């Protein structure tokens, strides 16, 4: 590869997980992940799951307003945590299955 072309290449020279993640997901500070598409989708999914749990608690279980709201908020938090755990597990699974052909020296 021409030495002058390297700044214009969007993927790393090496294909190990650390090299790929540092290029594709260059998060420097922990709060930068809040702007990612995955985080926003997880928040929206959690809101829908929490609303469903609250409506289910109010309708089927015939709870009053406050217990239904608490159930909805609890369902939202639980859904968000489960999505985070699932995402972390999938990331580790993909990393284990990935064949590294050009490891970082």
Backbone atoms as SQL, in Angstrom:
CREATE TABLE atoms (id INTEGER PRIMARY KEY, chain TEXT, resi INTEGER, resn TEXT, atom TEXT, x REAL, y REAL, z REAL);
INSERT INTO atoms VALUES
  (1, 'A', 1, 'UNK', 'N', 0.843, -1.166, 0.000),
  (2, 'A', 1, 'UNK', 'CA', 0.000, 0.000, 0.000),
  (3, 'A', 1, 'UNK', 'C', 0.889, 1.230, 0.000),
  (4, 'A', 2, 'UNK', 'N', 0.447, 2.226, -0.688),
  (5, 'A', 2, 'UNK', 'CA', 1.202, 3.479, -0.750),
  (6, 'A', 2, 'UNK', 'C', 1.193, 4.144, 0.633),
  (7, 'A', 3, 'UNK', 'N', 2.337, 4.615, 1.129),
  (8, 'A', 3, 'UNK', 'CA', 2.393, 5.204, 2.461),
  (9, 'A', 3, 'UNK', 'C', 1.473, 6.420, 2.625),
  (10, 'A', 4, 'UNK', 'N', 1.259, 7.183, 1.591),
  (11, 'A', 4, 'UNK', 'CA', 0.414, 8.359, 1.694),
  (12, 'A', 4, 'UNK', 'C', -1.069, 8.058, 1.748),
  (13, 'A', 5, 'UNK', 'N', -1.458, 6.827, 1.403),
  (14, 'A', 5, 'UNK', 'CA', -2.885, 6.468, 1.373),
  (15, 'A', 5, 'UNK', 'C', -3.417, 6.011, 2.726),
  (16, 'A', 6, 'UNK', 'N', -2.531, 5.691, 3.658),
  (17, 'A', 6, 'UNK', 'CA', -2.963, 5.119, 4.928),
  (18, 'A', 6, 'UNK', 'C', -3.940, 5.999, 5.725),
  (19, 'A', 7, 'UNK', 'N', -3.795, 7.325, 5.771),
  (20, 'A', 7, 'UNK', 'CA', -4.773, 8.129, 6.531),
  (21, 'A', 7, 'UNK', 'C', -6.194, 8.068, 5.961),
  (22, 'A', 8, 'UNK', 'N', -6.340, 7.663, 4.714),
  (23, 'A', 8, 'UNK', 'CA', -7.655, 7.630, 4.076),
  (24, 'A', 8, 'UNK', 'C', -8.328, 6.267, 4.169),
  (25, 'A', 9, 'UNK', 'N', -7.655, 5.279, 4.723),
  (26, 'A', 9, 'UNK', 'CA', -8.221, 3.947, 4.892),
  (27, 'A', 9, 'UNK', 'C', -9.009, 3.943, 6.198),
  (28, 'A', 10, 'UNK', 'N', -10.249, 3.497, 6.152),
  (29, 'A', 10, 'UNK', 'CA', -11.097, 3.590, 7.339),
  (30, 'A', 10, 'UNK', 'C', -11.012, 2.374, 8.249),
  (31, 'A', 11, 'UNK', 'N', -10.365, 1.308, 7.826),
  (32, 'A', 11, 'UNK', 'CA', -10.233, 0.125, 8.670),
  (33, 'A', 11, 'UNK', 'C', -8.776, -0.096, 9.026),
  (34, 'A', 12, 'UNK', 'N', -8.511, -0.786, 10.137),
  (35, 'A', 12, 'UNK', 'CA', -7.127, -0.961, 10.587),
  (36, 'A', 12, 'UNK', 'C', -6.362, -1.943, 9.707),
  (37, 'A', 13, 'UNK', 'N', -5.052, -1.932, 9.877),
  (38, 'A', 13, 'UNK', 'CA', -4.192, -2.868, 9.146),
  (39, 'A', 13, 'UNK', 'C', -4.340, -4.280, 9.699),
  (40, 'A', 14, 'UNK', 'N', -4.673, -4.393, 10.973),
  (41, 'A', 14, 'UNK', 'CA', -4.730, -5.681, 11.637),
  (42, 'A', 14, 'UNK', 'C', -6.188, -6.069, 11.884),
  (43, 'A', 15, 'UNK', 'N', -6.444, -7.383, 12.018),
  (44, 'A', 15, 'UNK', 'CA', -7.835, -7.813, 12.159),
  (45, 'A', 15, 'UNK', 'C', -8.148, -8.458, 13.503),
  (46, 'A', 16, 'UNK', 'N', -7.344, -8.174, 14.525),
  (47, 'A', 16, 'UNK', 'CA', -7.701, -8.650, 15.850),
  (48, 'A', 16, 'UNK', 'C', -8.794, -7.741, 16.428),
  (49, 'A', 17, 'UNK', 'N', -9.493, -8.227, 17.436),
  (50, 'A', 17, 'UNK', 'CA', -10.658, -7.510, 17.962),
  (51, 'A', 17, 'UNK', 'C', -10.301, -6.126, 18.488),
  (52, 'A', 18, 'UNK', 'N', -9.173, -6.002, 19.175),
  (53, 'A', 18, 'UNK', 'CA', -8.788, -4.702, 19.737),
  (54, 'A', 18, 'UNK', 'C', -8.541, -3.667, 18.639),
  (55, 'A', 19, 'UNK', 'N', -7.875, -4.068, 17.559),
  (56, 'A', 19, 'UNK', 'CA', -7.621, -3.139, 16.458),
  (57, 'A', 19, 'UNK', 'C', -8.902, -2.699, 15.778),
  (58, 'A', 20, 'UNK', 'N', -9.794, -3.640, 15.552),
  (59, 'A', 20, 'UNK', 'CA', -11.056, -3.320, 14.877),
  (60, 'A', 20, 'UNK', 'C', -11.909, -2.396, 15.744),
  (61, 'A', 21, 'UNK', 'N', -12.034, -2.721, 17.034),
  (62, 'A', 21, 'UNK', 'CA', -12.851, -1.886, 17.910),
  (63, 'A', 21, 'UNK', 'C', -12.277, -0.487, 18.081),
  (64, 'A', 22, 'UNK', 'N', -10.950, -0.363, 18.110),
  (65, 'A', 22, 'UNK', 'CA', -10.354, 0.966, 18.272),
  (66, 'A', 22, 'UNK', 'C', -10.581, 1.840, 17.045),
  (67, 'A', 23, 'UNK', 'N', -10.820, 1.220, 15.894),
  (68, 'A', 23, 'UNK', 'CA', -11.058, 1.992, 14.672),
  (69, 'A', 23, 'UNK', 'C', -12.540, 2.219, 14.424),
  (70, 'A', 24, 'UNK', 'N', -13.336, 1.172, 14.563),
  (71, 'A', 24, 'UNK', 'CA', -14.756, 1.257, 14.239),
  (72, 'A', 24, 'UNK', 'C', -15.543, 1.943, 15.354),
  (73, 'A', 25, 'UNK', 'N', -15.175, 1.705, 16.609),
  (74, 'A', 25, 'UNK', 'CA', -15.871, 2.280, 17.760),
  (75, 'A', 25, 'UNK', 'C', -14.849, 3.047, 18.609),
  (76, 'A', 26, 'UNK', 'N', -14.415, 4.208, 18.148),
  (77, 'A', 26, 'UNK', 'CA', -13.359, 4.918, 18.877),
  (78, 'A', 26, 'UNK', 'C', -13.883, 5.700, 20.081),
  (79, 'A', 27, 'UNK', 'N', -14.368, 5.000, 21.084),
  (80, 'A', 27, 'UNK', 'CA', -14.894, 5.658, 22.285),
  (81, 'A', 27, 'UNK', 'C', -13.722, 5.948, 23.222),
  (82, 'A', 28, 'UNK', 'N', -13.502, 7.207, 23.508),
  (83, 'A', 28, 'UNK', 'CA', -12.405, 7.622, 24.370),
  (84, 'A', 28, 'UNK', 'C', -12.851, 7.723, 25.828),
  (85, 'A', 29, 'UNK', 'N', -14.072, 8.197, 26.043),
  (86, 'A', 29, 'UNK', 'CA', -14.610, 8.405, 27.381),
  (87, 'A', 29, 'UNK', 'C', -15.892, 7.591, 27.500),
  (88, 'A', 30, 'UNK', 'N', -16.208, 7.134, 28.706),
  (89, 'A', 30, 'UNK', 'CA', -17.357, 6.235, 28.893),
  (90, 'A', 30, 'UNK', 'C', -18.671, 6.843, 28.421),
  (91, 'A', 31, 'UNK', 'N', -18.885, 8.133, 28.608),
  (92, 'A', 31, 'UNK', 'CA', -20.177, 8.724, 28.244),
  (93, 'A', 31, 'UNK', 'C', -20.361, 8.901, 26.742),
  (94, 'A', 32, 'UNK', 'N', -19.329, 8.700, 25.933),
  (95, 'A', 32, 'UNK', 'CA', -19.493, 8.808, 24.480),
  (96, 'A', 32, 'UNK', 'C', -20.376, 7.693, 23.921),
  (97, 'A', 33, 'UNK', 'N', -20.476, 6.581, 24.623),
  (98, 'A', 33, 'UNK', 'CA', -21.326, 5.480, 24.181),
  (99, 'A', 33, 'UNK', 'C', -22.808, 5.823, 24.211),
  (100, 'A', 34, 'UNK', 'N', -23.183, 6.870, 24.982),
  (101, 'A', 34, 'UNK', 'CA', -24.587, 7.263, 25.057),
  (102, 'A', 34, 'UNK', 'C', -25.103, 7.798, 23.724),
  (103, 'A', 35, 'UNK', 'N', -24.242, 8.249, 22.859),
  (104, 'A', 35, 'UNK', 'CA', -24.663, 8.778, 21.571),
  (105, 'A', 35, 'UNK', 'C', -24.723, 7.734, 20.476),
  (106, 'A', 36, 'UNK', 'N', -24.364, 6.496, 20.790),
  (107, 'A', 36, 'UNK', 'CA', -24.336, 5.459, 19.766),
  (108, 'A', 36, 'UNK', 'C', -25.747, 5.006, 19.408),
  (109, 'A', 37, 'UNK', 'N', -25.886, 4.452, 18.227),
  (110, 'A', 37, 'UNK', 'CA', -27.188, 3.964, 17.772),
  (111, 'A', 37, 'UNK', 'C', -27.663, 2.799, 18.630),
  (112, 'A', 38, 'UNK', 'N', -26.748, 1.946, 19.040),
  (113, 'A', 38, 'UNK', 'CA', -27.131, 0.803, 19.865),
  (114, 'A', 38, 'UNK', 'C', -27.723, 1.221, 21.200),
  (115, 'A', 39, 'UNK', 'N', -27.146, 2.256, 21.810),
  (116, 'A', 39, 'UNK', 'CA', -27.675, 2.749, 23.080),
  (117, 'A', 39, 'UNK', 'C', -29.061, 3.330, 22.893),
  (118, 'A', 40, 'UNK', 'N', -29.251, 4.086, 21.835),
  (119, 'A', 40, 'UNK', 'CA', -30.556, 4.701, 21.595),
  (120, 'A', 40, 'UNK', 'C', -31.626, 3.653, 21.309),
  (121, 'A', 41, 'UNK', 'N', -31.269, 2.623, 20.566),
  (122, 'A', 41, 'UNK', 'CA', -32.229, 1.542, 20.300),
  (123, 'A', 41, 'UNK', 'C', -32.562, 0.813, 21.601),
  (124, 'A', 42, 'UNK', 'N', -31.565, 0.581, 22.452),
  (125, 'A', 42, 'UNK', 'CA', -31.808, -0.089, 23.727),
  (126, 'A', 42, 'UNK', 'C', -32.733, 0.742, 24.615),
  (127, 'A', 43, 'UNK', 'N', -32.546, 2.061, 24.622),
  (128, 'A', 43, 'UNK', 'CA', -33.417, 2.927, 25.424),
  (129, 'A', 43, 'UNK', 'C', -34.855, 2.874, 24.905),
  (130, 'A', 44, 'UNK', 'N', -35.025, 2.965, 23.591),
  (131, 'A', 44, 'UNK', 'CA', -36.380, 2.913, 23.020),
  (132, 'A', 44, 'UNK', 'C', -37.039, 1.559, 23.279),
  (133, 'A', 45, 'UNK', 'N', -36.288, 0.478, 23.113),
  (134, 'A', 45, 'UNK', 'CA', -36.836, -0.851, 23.413),
  (135, 'A', 45, 'UNK', 'C', -37.249, -0.955, 24.878),
  (136, 'A', 46, 'UNK', 'N', -36.441, -0.390, 25.759),
  (137, 'A', 46, 'UNK', 'CA', -36.741, -0.447, 27.186),
  (138, 'A', 46, 'UNK', 'C', -37.984, 0.359, 27.527),
  (139, 'A', 47, 'UNK', 'N', -38.149, 1.509, 26.887),
  (140, 'A', 47, 'UNK', 'CA', -39.351, 2.313, 27.124),
  (141, 'A', 47, 'UNK', 'C', -40.598, 1.564, 26.690),
  (142, 'A', 48, 'UNK', 'N', -40.540, 0.923, 25.543),
  (143, 'A', 48, 'UNK', 'CA', -41.689, 0.143, 25.059),
  (144, 'A', 48, 'UNK', 'C', -41.969, -1.029, 26.002),
  (145, 'A', 49, 'UNK', 'N', -40.926, -1.717, 26.446),
  (146, 'A', 49, 'UNK', 'CA', -41.117, -2.845, 27.360),
  (147, 'A', 49, 'UNK', 'C', -41.680, -2.372, 28.702),
  (148, 'A', 50, 'UNK', 'N', -41.195, -1.231, 29.202),
  (149, 'A', 50, 'UNK', 'CA', -41.711, -0.690, 30.454),
  (150, 'A', 50, 'UNK', 'C', -43.168, -0.269, 30.334),
  (151, 'A', 51, 'UNK', 'N', -43.508, 0.367, 29.215),
  (152, 'A', 51, 'UNK', 'CA', -44.901, 0.761, 29.002),
  (153, 'A', 51, 'UNK', 'C', -45.800, -0.472, 28.931),
  (154, 'A', 52, 'UNK', 'N', -45.327, -1.495, 28.251),
  (155, 'A', 52, 'UNK', 'CA', -46.093, -2.740, 28.161),
  (156, 'A', 52, 'UNK', 'C', -46.293, -3.352, 29.542),
  (157, 'A', 53, 'UNK', 'N', -45.231, -3.365, 30.355),
  (158, 'A', 53, 'UNK', 'CA', -45.340, -3.932, 31.705),
  (159, 'A', 53, 'UNK', 'C', -46.312, -3.127, 32.560),
  (160, 'A', 54, 'UNK', 'N', -46.259, -1.799, 32.457),
  (161, 'A', 54, 'UNK', 'CA', -47.175, -0.962, 33.227),
  (162, 'A', 54, 'UNK', 'C', -48.617, -1.137, 32.800),
  (163, 'A', 55, 'UNK', 'N', -48.856, -1.190, 31.512),
  (164, 'A', 55, 'UNK', 'CA', -50.217, -1.396, 31.003),
  (165, 'A', 55, 'UNK', 'C', -50.728, -2.773, 31.385),
  (166, 'A', 56, 'UNK', 'N', -49.846, -3.761, 31.302),
  (167, 'A', 56, 'UNK', 'CA', -50.227, -5.126, 31.696),
  (168, 'A', 56, 'UNK', 'C', -50.570, -5.182, 33.179),
  (169, 'A', 57, 'UNK', 'N', -49.787, -4.491, 34.001),
  (170, 'A', 57, 'UNK', 'CA', -50.057, -4.478, 35.441),
  (171, 'A', 57, 'UNK', 'C', -51.380, -3.786, 35.750),
  (172, 'A', 58, 'UNK', 'N', -51.662, -2.701, 35.026),
  (173, 'A', 58, 'UNK', 'CA', -52.910, -1.963, 35.281),
  (174, 'A', 58, 'UNK', 'C', -54.122, -2.713, 34.739),
  (175, 'A', 59, 'UNK', 'N', -53.974, -3.323, 33.571),
  (176, 'A', 59, 'UNK', 'CA', -55.117, -3.957, 32.916),
  (177, 'A', 59, 'UNK', 'C', -55.402, -5.357, 33.407),
  (178, 'A', 60, 'UNK', 'N', -54.405, -6.205, 33.362),
  (179, 'A', 60, 'UNK', 'CA', -54.630, -7.610, 33.693),
  (180, 'A', 60, 'UNK', 'C', -54.609, -7.839, 35.200),
  (181, 'A', 61, 'UNK', 'N', -53.654, -7.244, 35.886),
  (182, 'A', 61, 'UNK', 'CA', -53.542, -7.444, 37.327),
  (183, 'A', 61, 'UNK', 'C', -54.402, -6.472, 38.121),
  (184, 'A', 62, 'UNK', 'N', -55.033, -5.549, 37.438),
  (185, 'A', 62, 'UNK', 'CA', -55.909, -4.510, 38.020),
  (186, 'A', 62, 'UNK', 'C', -55.266, -3.803, 39.210),
  (187, 'A', 63, 'UNK', 'N', -54.025, -3.368, 39.020),
  (188, 'A', 63, 'UNK', 'CA', -53.332, -2.596, 40.053),
  (189, 'A', 63, 'UNK', 'C', -53.708, -1.127, 39.926),
  (190, 'A', 64, 'UNK', 'N', -53.518, -0.385, 40.998),
  (191, 'A', 64, 'UNK', 'CA', -53.755, 1.059, 40.970),
  (192, 'A', 64, 'UNK', 'C', -52.648, 1.749, 40.180),
  (193, 'A', 65, 'UNK', 'N', -52.733, 3.071, 40.116),
  (194, 'A', 65, 'UNK', 'CA', -51.805, 3.846, 39.288),
  (195, 'A', 65, 'UNK', 'C', -50.359, 3.737, 39.768),
  (196, 'A', 66, 'UNK', 'N', -50.105, 3.950, 41.048),
  (197, 'A', 66, 'UNK', 'CA', -48.723, 3.958, 41.545),
  (198, 'A', 66, 'UNK', 'C', -48.040, 2.606, 41.376),
  (199, 'A', 67, 'UNK', 'N', -48.651, 1.489, 41.769),
  (200, 'A', 67, 'UNK', 'CA', -48.000, 0.195, 41.527),
  (201, 'A', 67, 'UNK', 'C', -47.792, -0.096, 40.032),
  (202, 'A', 68, 'UNK', 'N', -48.690, 0.369, 39.190),
  (203, 'A', 68, 'UNK', 'CA', -48.533, 0.166, 37.745),
  (204, 'A', 68, 'UNK', 'C', -47.347, 0.960, 37.220),
  (205, 'A', 69, 'UNK', 'N', -47.197, 2.190, 37.706),
  (206, 'A', 69, 'UNK', 'CA', -46.057, 3.017, 37.283),
  (207, 'A', 69, 'UNK', 'C', -44.753, 2.402, 37.763),
  (208, 'A', 70, 'UNK', 'N', -44.727, 1.942, 39.008),
  (209, 'A', 70, 'UNK', 'CA', -43.525, 1.299, 39.542),
  (210, 'A', 70, 'UNK', 'C', -43.194, 0.040, 38.750),
  (211, 'A', 71, 'UNK', 'N', -44.209, -0.730, 38.392),
  (212, 'A', 71, 'UNK', 'CA', -44.002, -1.927, 37.572),
  (213, 'A', 71, 'UNK', 'C', -43.449, -1.555, 36.204),
  (214, 'A', 72, 'UNK', 'N', -43.976, -0.494, 35.613),
  (215, 'A', 72, 'UNK', 'CA', -43.490, -0.051, 34.306),
  (216, 'A', 72, 'UNK', 'C', -42.047, 0.411, 34.357),
  (217, 'A', 73, 'UNK', 'N', -41.698, 1.196, 35.372),
  (218, 'A', 73, 'UNK', 'CA', -40.314, 1.670, 35.510),
  (219, 'A', 73, 'UNK', 'C', -39.372, 0.493, 35.792),
  (220, 'A', 74, 'UNK', 'N', -39.821, -0.419, 36.643),
  (221, 'A', 74, 'UNK', 'CA', -39.019, -1.616, 36.916),
  (222, 'A', 74, 'UNK', 'C', -38.823, -2.462, 35.668),
  (223, 'A', 75, 'UNK', 'N', -39.880, -2.601, 34.879),
  (224, 'A', 75, 'UNK', 'CA', -39.763, -3.344, 33.622),
  (225, 'A', 75, 'UNK', 'C', -38.823, -2.670, 32.644),
  (226, 'A', 76, 'UNK', 'N', -38.850, -1.339, 32.626),
  (227, 'A', 76, 'UNK', 'CA', -37.958, -0.599, 31.740),
  (228, 'A', 76, 'UNK', 'C', -36.500, -0.803, 32.152),
  (229, 'A', 77, 'UNK', 'N', -36.216, -0.706, 33.429),
  (230, 'A', 77, 'UNK', 'CA', -34.841, -0.889, 33.912),
  (231, 'A', 77, 'UNK', 'C', -34.379, -2.318, 33.668),
  (232, 'A', 78, 'UNK', 'N', -35.243, -3.278, 33.947),
  (233, 'A', 78, 'UNK', 'CA', -34.896, -4.682, 33.720),
  (234, 'A', 78, 'UNK', 'C', -34.619, -4.950, 32.239),
  (235, 'A', 79, 'UNK', 'N', -35.452, -4.430, 31.362),
  (236, 'A', 79, 'UNK', 'CA', -35.249, -4.627, 29.919),
  (237, 'A', 79, 'UNK', 'C', -33.933, -4.000, 29.472),
  (238, 'A', 80, 'UNK', 'N', -33.609, -2.822, 29.994),
  (239, 'A', 80, 'UNK', 'CA', -32.358, -2.156, 29.617),
  (240, 'A', 80, 'UNK', 'C', -31.153, -2.975, 30.072),
  (241, 'A', 81, 'UNK', 'N', -31.184, -3.461, 31.301),
  (242, 'A', 81, 'UNK', 'CA', -30.067, -4.265, 31.807),
  (243, 'A', 81, 'UNK', 'C', -29.923, -5.577, 31.033),
  (244, 'A', 82, 'UNK', 'N', -31.044, -6.217, 30.721),
  (245, 'A', 82, 'UNK', 'CA', -30.977, -7.471, 29.964),
  (246, 'A', 82, 'UNK', 'C', -30.416, -7.257, 28.562),
  (247, 'A', 83, 'UNK', 'N', -30.759, -6.143, 27.932),
  (248, 'A', 83, 'UNK', 'CA', -30.204, -5.844, 26.607),
  (249, 'A', 83, 'UNK', 'C', -28.698, -5.603, 26.685),
  (250, 'A', 84, 'UNK', 'N', -28.255, -4.939, 27.750),
  (251, 'A', 84, 'UNK', 'CA', -26.818, -4.729, 27.935),
  (252, 'A', 84, 'UNK', 'C', -26.075, -6.034, 28.137),
  (253, 'A', 85, 'UNK', 'N', -26.628, -6.915, 28.960),
  (254, 'A', 85, 'UNK', 'CA', -26.004, -8.219, 29.182),
  (255, 'A', 85, 'UNK', 'C', -25.975, -9.045, 27.902),
  (256, 'A', 86, 'UNK', 'N', -27.070, -9.007, 27.149),
  (257, 'A', 86, 'UNK', 'CA', -27.130, -9.745, 25.888),
  (258, 'A', 86, 'UNK', 'C', -26.104, -9.207, 24.896),
  (259, 'A', 87, 'UNK', 'N', -25.985, -7.887, 24.799),
  (260, 'A', 87, 'UNK', 'CA', -25.009, -7.290, 23.893),
  (261, 'A', 87, 'UNK', 'C', -23.585, -7.640, 24.268),
  (262, 'A', 88, 'UNK', 'N', -23.279, -7.621, 25.554),
  (263, 'A', 88, 'UNK', 'CA', -21.937, -7.989, 26.002),
  (264, 'A', 88, 'UNK', 'C', -21.640, -9.456, 25.710),
  (265, 'A', 89, 'UNK', 'N', -22.624, -10.321, 25.944),
  (266, 'A', 89, 'UNK', 'CA', -22.430, -11.751, 25.661),
  (267, 'A', 89, 'UNK', 'C', -22.232, -11.998, 24.170),
  (268, 'A', 90, 'UNK', 'N', -22.996, -11.294, 23.327),
  (269, 'A', 90, 'UNK', 'CA', -22.844, -11.468, 21.881),
  (270, 'A', 90, 'UNK', 'C', -21.482, -10.953, 21.409),
  (271, 'A', 91, 'UNK', 'N', -21.016, -9.851, 21.983),
  (272, 'A', 91, 'UNK', 'CA', -19.704, -9.334, 21.626),
  (273, 'A', 91, 'UNK', 'C', -18.601, -10.315, 21.955),
  (274, 'A', 92, 'UNK', 'N', -18.662, -10.924, 23.141),
  (275, 'A', 92, 'UNK', 'CA', -17.656, -11.927, 23.524),
  (276, 'A', 92, 'UNK', 'C', -17.749, -13.162, 22.636),
  (277, 'A', 93, 'UNK', 'N', -18.968, -13.551, 22.287),
  (278, 'A', 93, 'UNK', 'CA', -19.146, -14.730, 21.432),
  (279, 'A', 93, 'UNK', 'C', -18.565, -14.483, 20.037),
  (280, 'A', 94, 'UNK', 'N', -18.802, -13.309, 19.491),
  (281, 'A', 94, 'UNK', 'CA', -18.263, -12.980, 18.172),
  (282, 'A', 94, 'UNK', 'C', -16.744, -12.914, 18.229),
  (283, 'A', 95, 'UNK', 'N', -16.213, -12.330, 19.300),
  (284, 'A', 95, 'UNK', 'CA', -14.762, -12.221, 19.431),
  (285, 'A', 95, 'UNK', 'C', -14.096, -13.594, 19.523),
  (286, 'A', 96, 'UNK', 'N', -14.725, -14.541, 20.252),
  (287, 'A', 96, 'UNK', 'CA', -14.167, -15.890, 20.354),
  (288, 'A', 96, 'UNK', 'C', -14.208, -16.618, 19.014),
  (289, 'A', 97, 'UNK', 'N', -15.253, -16.382, 18.227),
  (290, 'A', 97, 'UNK', 'CA', -15.413, -17.082, 16.953),
  (291, 'A', 97, 'UNK', 'C', -14.605, -16.446, 15.828),
  (292, 'A', 98, 'UNK', 'N', -14.087, -15.251, 16.063),
  (293, 'A', 98, 'UNK', 'CA', -13.385, -14.518, 15.013),
  (294, 'A', 98, 'UNK', 'C', -12.000, -15.123, 14.755),
  (295, 'A', 99, 'UNK', 'N', -11.707, -15.374, 13.510),
  (296, 'A', 99, 'UNK', 'CA', -10.399, -15.891, 13.130),
  (297, 'A', 99, 'UNK', 'C', -9.485, -14.717, 12.805),
  (298, 'A', 100, 'UNK', 'N', -8.393, -14.615, 13.539),
  (299, 'A', 100, 'UNK', 'CA', -7.447, -13.511, 13.335),
  (300, 'A', 100, 'UNK', 'C', -6.370, -13.967, 12.350),
  (301, 'A', 101, 'UNK', 'N', -6.313, -13.294, 11.219),
  (302, 'A', 101, 'UNK', 'CA', -5.321, -13.626, 10.205),
  (303, 'A', 101, 'UNK', 'C', -4.139, -12.673, 10.207),
  (304, 'A', 102, 'UNK', 'N', -4.389, -11.434, 10.613),
  (305, 'A', 102, 'UNK', 'CA', -3.319, -10.423, 10.650),
  (306, 'A', 102, 'UNK', 'C', -3.273, -9.812, 12.040),
  (307, 'A', 103, 'UNK', 'N', -2.686, -10.523, 13.022),
  (308, 'A', 103, 'UNK', 'CA', -2.672, -10.003, 14.394),
  (309, 'A', 103, 'UNK', 'C', -1.730, -8.804, 14.533),
  (310, 'A', 104, 'UNK', 'N', -2.011, -8.003, 15.545),
  (311, 'A', 104, 'UNK', 'CA', -1.160, -6.848, 15.848),
  (312, 'A', 104, 'UNK', 'C', 0.195, -7.371, 16.342),
  (313, 'A', 105, 'UNK', 'N', 1.288, -6.828, 15.841),
  (314, 'A', 105, 'UNK', 'CA', 2.609, -7.319, 16.273),
  (315, 'A', 105, 'UNK', 'C', 2.925, -6.975, 17.717);
